[in-house]
Amino acid sequence: MVLEINPGDIIKLKKKHPCGGYEWRVVRVGADIGLKCTTCERRIMLPRSVVERRIKGFVKGG
């Protein structure tokens, strides 16, 4: 089953970012998912399969 992820959602990942933040804002959705750290504003791109494995939960819907 494909996880429903939309731009603007804030998700929590299992591992923390080096800056100490766990929460990420979804900025792009497709085969790759663009994420922006809510703590330090760093942007990353991860494959959808990796995000679906690492996601711990939704903090807020977009």
Secondary structure, DSSP 4 states (H G I P E B T S, - for coil): ------TT-EEEESSPPTTS--EEEEEE-SSEEEEEETTT--EEEEEHHHHHHHEEEEEE--
